[in-house]
C-alpha cells in the first residue's frame, strides 16, 4: 500500500511538473514594467491577457489595467528568453470601431514595424502533441487534441495597421519595392513567409534595404 501511495505521489508530481513547464507565456507571471498613459510607471510581476486586452501587476494585491490606461508594457520572458515589448494601439478588431488593444512589437524600423497578437489555438495534428504547449494531462481528451501558441501578424506603416494574411504574395504587397532582394534573402536563409522568427528577420532586412 505504501509503495502504491508513493507511486501515485510520484506520478502526480511528474504530471504537475509537466503542466507547469508547458504553461503558455500569458499564463505565468513575468518580471516587467508597465507604463501608463499619464507618464507614470510601475514595476513588479506582470501577467498579460491578450484576449481581453488586460495587463496585471502583482504587488500586495493584484492590480488590473486595461489597454486604455496603459501606453506600453515590457516583460522578461524566461520561457522563451529575452525582453518582449507590447504597445497599446487603436485598432478595430470587430467592425469599424477602433479601441486601444495590445500588440507585441517584434521589430521596427524607420519605415515599417512588424507586430503580432498571440492566442492559444487547438492543435489536432496528432497524438505526439498531447501533453505539449499547455495541454493539461488531467483532462486529456481521448482524441489527443492539444493546444499550441499561434499568432496574428500586423504591419504598421504610414501610421496604419494592416493585418497580414500569411499568404506569400501578400507579404510582398506589405513590403513593396524589393521583391527580388527579399525573395533571394528568404531562399538563401531558408526563411518561411508565415513563421514568427522568419517574418521578424525578413521585416528587419526590408528596413535595412529602405535605408
C-alpha positions, -999 to 999 in steps of 0.1 A, spaced: 0 0 0 29 24 9 46 16 -24 13 23 -43 9 56 -25 44 65 -32 40 56 -69 8 77 -71 25 107 -55 54 105 -79 31 103 -109 11 132 -96 43 152 -90 56 144 -125 23 154 -141 23 187 -122 58 193 -134 48 187 -170 19 211 -166 40 238 -151 66 235 -178 40 237 -205 22 268 -195 18 295 -221 36 328 -216 2 346 -209 -5 321 -181 25 329 -159 39 359 -141 70 377 -155 93 404 -142 82 436 -160 73 472 -162 40 489 -171 40 524 -185 8 544 -180 -8 569 -204 -3 596 -177 35 591 -178 38 571 -146 53 536 -144 51 506 -121 73 475 -118 69 440 -105 55 407 -115 34 412 -147 8 390 -164 -10 398 -196 -43 388 -212 -44 394 -250 -79 381 -253 -93 408 -230 -66 434 -235 -56 435 -198 -23 436 -180 -20 428 -143 6 438 -117 12 416 -87 20 437 -56 3 434 -22 -27 427 -43 -33 421 -80 -40 453 -99 -56 451 -133 -51 477 -161 -69 480 -194 -53 489 -227 -69 523 -224 -49 530 -192 -16 517 -205 6 531 -232 30 501 -232 45 473 -210 75 451 -212 83 417 -197 113 394 -193 101 361 -207 121 333 -190 104 306 -210 112 320 -245 141 342 -234 146 380 -238 126 411 -233 92 414 -250 75 448 -256 38 455 -260 21 487 -271 -15 498 -268 -27 510 -302 -61 518 -316 -75 491 -339 -109 478 -349 -108 441 -342 -145 437 -349 -164 462 -370 -153 497 -377 -150 510 -341 -113 514 -331 -104 508 -295 -70 505 -277 -57 469 -278 -23 454 -271 2 444 -298 36 429 -293 63 446 -313 86 421 -330 108 445 -350 106 481 -360 125 505 -383 121 539 -398 97 526 -425 77 497 -411 71 477 -380 60 441 -375 36 434 -347 16 404 -335 -11 393 -312 -8 358 -298 -36 333 -290 -39 297 -279 -52 275 -307 -64 240 -308 -38 216 -322 -51 184 -338 -20 174 -357 -16 141 -339 -11 123 -306 25 134 -304 12 169 -295 -5 155 -264 9 170 -232 27 198 -250 23 236 -251 -2 239 -222 -21 206 -226 -34 196 -191 -26 159 -186 -55 156 -162 -81 165 -188 -65 147 -218 -93 142 -244 -93 108 -259 -87 122 -294 -53 136 -282 -64 172 -290 -37 196 -277 -30 233 -278 -4 255 -294 7 291 -294 -4 309 -325 -1 344 -338 -19 370 -359 6 394 -376 2 431 -384 24 456 -403 24 492 -391 33 516 -419 24 551 -427 6 553 -393 -18 524 -403 -21 489 -390 -27 462 -416 -33 426 -408 -11 401 -427 -30 372 -443 0 348 -441 0 344 -478 34 349 -495 20 371 -523 6 395 -496 40 396 -479 55 412 -509 25 436 -510 32 446 -474 69 450 -482 69 467 -516 98 477 -538 123 450 -531 107 417 -543 138 402 -559 161 411 -529 136 397 -504 130 365 -524 167 359 -526 172 366 -489 144 342 -480 158 315 -502 194 319 -491 184 318 -454 156 292 -458 130 315 -444 93 309 -444 66 336 -450 44 325 -421 68 318 -392 73 343 -363 112 343 -363 114 343 -401 90 372 -405 110 392 -380 142 386 -400 125 394 -433 110 427 -420 143 438 -404 160 431 -437 134 451 -456 140 481 -433 178 478 -440 171 479 -477 150 510 -473 178 529 -455 
